Amino acid sequence: MRVPLILCFVISLVAGCSTSMQETRYDSKTGVTSTTKYAPYFQTRTLLVSDKIGLDLIVDVEKKVMPGLYQLQQSLGALGPGDLNATGLFTAYVTNLTNEPLSLNVSAMTHQRQSVPGLPVVVNLMPNAYKKIVLGRIGVFSYATKLEVEIVYCAGSETVTRTLKLRRLTPEDIEREISAWKGHNITKSPAFFPD
């Protein structure tokens, strides 16, 4: 009896720490209320070097809330200004789309004048492979649906500065992505990096 009780508590605690977001809109003209759910992360996929190096950048939204208490505060309208803040964990999946080893030097990444701490970093990529790099945490807005991140990188002799636009996906977006790419080898497909 004790083990299932502890398991239920842990599951409810994890569920309470979830940072999935729900947005409700009311259309006064039609009287219709619509609800959109969003994932607990932001994402963008882009080619850093045309047909050679792809980046899948994910920012997980981390926010600690007490189960039950958070819902009570929310229902009473007593969340306070601290509810707007969360921590974003930046993780990069860098993919080599070629048949030869490549190197990528990421010198900086910023969001709202905050520098992501795990940089600079040199990523050495094996042919047709990817590498996961956990870059670190900085502050993000809890209820954002988009993030803008500036990245400075070099693959060869040219240094490039770009602004990446990360989106917070809906469950429908995620399902479409899974269906579209299930069974495909992304390390051979530049189309996987559309942004």
C-alpha positions as CSV (number, residue, x, y, z in Angstrom):
1,M,0.0,0.0,0.0
2,R,2.8,2.4,0.8
3,V,4.6,2.0,-2.5
4,P,1.5,2.8,-4.7
5,L,0.9,5.9,-2.4
6,I,4.4,7.1,-2.9
7,L,4.2,6.5,-6.7
8,C,0.9,8.5,-6.9
9,F,2.6,11.4,-5.0
10,V,5.6,11.4,-7.3
11,I,3.4,11.3,-10.4
12,S,1.2,14.2,-9.1
13,L,4.4,16.2,-8.2
14,V,5.8,15.7,-11.7
15,A,2.5,16.6,-13.3
16,G,2.4,19.7,-11.1
17,C,5.8,20.8,-12.4
18,S,4.6,20.4,-16.0
19,T,5.0,23.6,-18.0
20,S,2.4,22.9,-20.7
21,M,0.5,26.0,-21.4
22,Q,-3.2,26.5,-22.3
23,E,-4.5,29.7,-24.0
24,T,-8.2,30.5,-23.9
25,R,-9.8,33.1,-26.2
26,Y,-13.3,34.4,-26.2
27,D,-14.8,35.9,-29.4
28,S,-17.3,38.5,-28.3
29,K,-18.9,38.7,-31.7
30,T,-19.7,34.9,-32.0
31,G,-19.8,34.1,-28.3
32,V,-17.4,31.2,-28.9
33,T,-14.6,30.3,-26.5
34,S,-11.6,28.4,-28.0
35,T,-8.7,26.8,-26.1
36,T,-5.2,26.1,-27.5
37,K,-2.8,23.9,-25.7
38,Y,1.0,24.2,-26.1
39,A,3.9,21.9,-25.4
40,P,6.3,22.6,-22.5
41,Y,9.1,23.6,-24.9
42,F,10.1,25.8,-27.9
43,Q,11.7,24.5,-31.0
44,T,13.2,25.4,-34.3
45,R,15.0,23.4,-37.0
46,T,17.3,25.2,-39.4
47,L,20.3,24.7,-41.7
48,L,23.3,26.5,-40.3
49,V,25.4,25.6,-43.4
50,S,23.4,24.9,-46.6
51,D,23.0,21.1,-47.2
52,K,25.8,20.4,-44.6
53,I,24.9,21.2,-41.0
54,G,21.5,21.3,-39.5
55,L,20.4,22.5,-36.0
56,D,17.4,21.4,-34.0
57,L,17.3,23.8,-31.1
58,I,15.0,23.0,-28.2
59,V,14.3,25.1,-25.1
60,D,12.5,23.2,-22.4
61,V,10.4,25.4,-20.1
62,E,11.1,24.6,-16.4
63,K,8.9,26.0,-13.7
64,K,8.4,24.6,-10.3
65,V,4.9,24.7,-8.9
66,M,3.3,23.0,-5.9
67,P,0.5,20.7,-7.1
68,G,-2.9,21.8,-5.8
69,L,-1.6,25.1,-4.5
70,Y,-0.8,26.4,-8.0
71,Q,-4.4,25.6,-9.2
72,L,-5.9,27.2,-6.1
73,Q,-3.8,30.4,-6.6
74,Q,-4.7,30.4,-10.3
75,S,-8.5,30.1,-9.6
76,L,-8.3,32.9,-7.0
77,G,-6.3,35.2,-9.3
78,A,-3.4,35.2,-6.8
79,L,-0.5,34.0,-8.8
80,G,1.6,37.2,-8.7
81,P,4.3,38.6,-11.0
82,G,6.7,35.7,-10.3
83,D,4.4,33.4,-12.2
84,L,5.5,35.1,-15.5
85,N,9.1,33.9,-15.1
86,A,10.5,30.4,-15.9
87,T,13.8,28.9,-16.8
88,G,14.6,27.7,-20.3
89,L,17.0,24.7,-20.7
90,F,18.7,25.1,-24.1
91,T,19.6,21.9,-25.9
92,A,21.1,21.7,-29.4
93,Y,21.0,18.7,-31.7
94,V,23.6,19.4,-34.4
95,T,23.4,17.2,-37.5
96,N,26.1,16.5,-40.1
97,L,24.2,15.9,-43.4
98,T,27.4,14.9,-45.3
99,N,29.6,11.9,-45.8
100,E,32.6,13.6,-44.3
101,P,33.5,14.8,-40.8
102,L,32.7,18.4,-40.1
103,S,33.3,20.9,-37.3
104,L,31.1,23.7,-36.1
105,N,32.2,26.5,-33.7
106,V,29.3,28.1,-31.8
107,S,30.7,31.2,-30.2
108,A,27.6,32.8,-28.7
109,M,23.8,32.4,-28.2
110,T,21.6,35.0,-26.5
111,H,17.9,35.6,-25.7
112,Q,16.8,39.0,-24.5
113,R,20.4,40.1,-23.7
114,Q,21.0,36.9,-21.6
115,S,23.9,34.7,-22.8
116,V,23.4,31.0,-22.8
117,P,26.1,29.7,-20.4
118,G,27.5,26.7,-22.2
119,L,29.3,28.6,-25.0
120,P,31.6,28.9,-26.8
121,V,31.7,25.3,-27.9
122,V,33.3,23.4,-30.8
123,V,31.2,20.6,-32.1
124,N,33.0,17.8,-34.0
125,L,30.6,15.8,-36.1
126,M,31.0,12.4,-37.6
127,P,29.6,11.8,-41.1
128,N,25.8,11.4,-41.3
129,A,25.5,11.7,-37.5
130,Y,24.2,14.1,-34.9
131,K,25.5,15.3,-31.6
132,K,23.4,16.5,-28.6
133,I,24.8,19.5,-26.6
134,V,23.2,20.7,-23.4
135,L,24.0,24.4,-23.4
136,G,22.5,25.6,-20.1
137,R,19.7,27.6,-18.6
138,I,18.6,31.2,-18.8
139,G,15.3,33.0,-17.9
140,V,12.3,32.9,-20.3
141,F,8.8,34.2,-20.2
142,S,6.4,31.5,-18.9
143,Y,3.5,32.3,-21.3
144,A,5.4,33.1,-24.5
145,T,4.5,31.2,-27.6
146,K,7.7,32.3,-29.5
147,L,11.3,33.0,-28.6
148,E,13.9,34.9,-30.6
149,V,17.5,33.6,-30.1
150,E,20.6,35.1,-31.7
151,I,23.3,32.7,-32.6
152,V,26.9,33.4,-33.7
153,Y,28.7,30.5,-35.3
154,C,31.5,29.5,-37.7
155,A,31.9,26.5,-40.0
156,G,35.0,27.2,-41.9
157,S,36.3,30.7,-42.3
158,E,33.1,32.7,-42.3
159,T,31.4,33.9,-39.0
160,V,27.6,34.1,-39.2
161,T,25.2,35.9,-36.9
162,R,21.5,34.9,-37.2
163,T,18.3,35.3,-35.3
164,L,16.4,32.1,-34.8
165,K,12.7,32.0,-34.2
166,L,11.6,29.2,-31.9
167,R,7.9,28.3,-31.7
168,R,5.9,26.6,-28.9
169,L,4.1,23.8,-30.6
170,T,0.6,22.5,-30.2
171,P,-0.1,18.8,-29.8
172,E,-1.5,18.8,-33.3
173,D,1.8,20.4,-34.6
174,I,3.8,17.7,-32.8
175,E,1.6,14.9,-34.2
176,R,2.0,16.2,-37.8
177,E,5.8,16.3,-37.4
178,I,6.0,12.8,-36.0
179,S,3.8,11.5,-38.9
180,A,5.8,13.3,-41.5
181,W,9.2,12.1,-40.4
182,K,8.5,8.7,-38.9
183,G,10.8,6.1,-40.5
184,H,13.0,8.7,-42.3
185,N,16.7,9.1,-41.8
186,I,17.1,12.8,-40.9
187,T,20.9,12.8,-41.2
188,K,20.4,12.5,-44.9
189,S,17.6,15.0,-45.3
190,P,18.1,18.8,-45.4
191,A,14.3,19.1,-45.7
192,F,14.1,18.2,-42.0
193,F,15.5,21.7,-41.2
194,P,12.9,24.0,-42.9
195,D,13.4,27.3,-41.0
